[in-house]
Amino acid sequence: MSVGELACTYAALALHDDGIPITAEKISALLKAASLTVESYWPSLFAKLCEKRNVEDLIMNVGAGGGGGAVAVAAPAAAAAAAPAAEEKKKVVEEEKEDSDDDLGFGLFD
């Protein structure tokens, strides 16, 4: 997340918390008061977002991001790719146990 995006997020949240309508001019004024400079497109993007979407809904659904479908599609492919890798790792571990110096036919007190 860029500094401009984060600054505009906090400015929009502050305006919403005070019950002030969120506009690009008000976001810019808050950023100027905080001595922050951001790219000129950030305040207008956030104002348009807050105009089209309810800020309460955005706050309450922070962890409910999209992308669930892509994970479901990629999961079988990832599982299929992981299976041979798991078998190979298992073989490597078994080979290491065979080459281990643990059982050389004598003990410490023999």
N, C-alpha and C positions, 0 to 999 in steps of 0.2 A: 504494500500500500504506500503510495507516494505521500509526501508531506502535504501537498495541496489537497489531496483527497481526504486525508485525515483531518486537516484543519477545517475543511468545509463540512465534514461530518459532524465535528464538534460544534461548529457554528450553527448548523441546522438543528442539532439537538438542543442547544441553548435557546434558540428562538422558539422551538416547539415547546420546551419546558415552561417558557414565560408566556405562552399563548399568543405569540406574535406570528402573523402570517409570514411564511418563509418565502422570501424573494431573493433574487440575485443581488439586488442593491443592499439589502439588509445583511446578507452573508458577507458581502464585500466590506460593508461598514464594520462588522464585527472583526473581520480579519485585519482591517486597517488599524482598529483600536488595539489589537493584540500585536501590532507591528509585524505581521506576517505577510509575505508576498507569495502569491500563488499564480499559476497560469490563469489567464483571463477566462478560460472556458469552464473551470471548475465550479464557480458560483452559479453560473447559469444551468449547468448540468444538474446540480443538486436542487436548484429551485424547480426545474422541470420535473424531476423525480418526485419531489415532495408535493408538487401540484397534482400529479397523476396518481400517486399512491398515498395511502394513509400512513403517516409516520408511526402511529401506534402499532399497526400491523407489521411494519418493518422491524420495529424494536422487539416485538413479541416473537417473531419468527427468525431470529438471528441464526439459530443453529439448523434451521430447516432449509438449507440451500438446495439447489437443483443438482442434477448430475447423477441421480440414482439410477437412471436407465443405462447410462454408459458403464457404470460399474457392474451392473447385472449382465450386460453383454460381454464385458471383458473378463468376468470371473471364470467362466468355463475355459477360456483360452489360457488364462493364467494358471488355472489348476492343472490343465493338461501339460503345460510347460514345466510346472513345478514337480510333477510326478517323476519324470526321469531324473531330474536334479536331486530329488530326495533319495532315489535308489542309488545314484552314483555316490552321494555323500555317505550312505549307509555302507557301501562297499569300501570306501576309503577308511571309515572308522574301523571296520572289521579287519582290514589289512594292517592298520596300525596296532591293533590288539595282537595280531599274530607276530609282528616284529618286535613286540615289547620285550624288555629285558626282565620282566617280573618273574618268569619261571625258567631259570637256567639250570634247575636240577639241584641246587644247593641253597641253603638258607643262611642266615646270619649266625645261627648258633649250631650249625652242623659240624 
